[in-house]
Amino acid sequence: MTRKEQRGAWGLGGLAAMALSVVAWQQHQEARAAQHAPEPVQAAAWDRRLAEARTVDVNHAGVAELERLPGVGPALAQRIIVSREREGLFRDVDELQRVPGIGPNTLDTIQGYVRVE
């Protein structure tokens, strides 16, 4: 092997060593980040935690906010708003039972997540 070929081989070896070092460093960074990353939160769990963290004022909430309540879909949310508009604001949480589709079981389910202001 000529001197020129030897220098080329050493240069290629150096580049290969550098590339391996970069790959090893990236893997180390990823492993380190994984150790300190919070556990992923499932969407359903996130919605439940959000609902637990704050309550919804049924006298002022829109359809989207009411839908975040457990067991309340778009149709029931709309019926809450219609009842509020036709019969006036709710005076207390128990009065939600005047809305068609909200009985004692549904009221028990959403009671901790709603308020009346």
ABEGO torsion letter per residue (X at the ends): XBAAAAAAAAAAAAAAAAAAAAAAAAAAAAAAAAAABBBBBBAAAAAAAAAAABBBBAAABBAAAAAABBGBBAAAAAAAAAAAAAAEBBABAAAAAABBGBBAAAAAAAAAABBBX
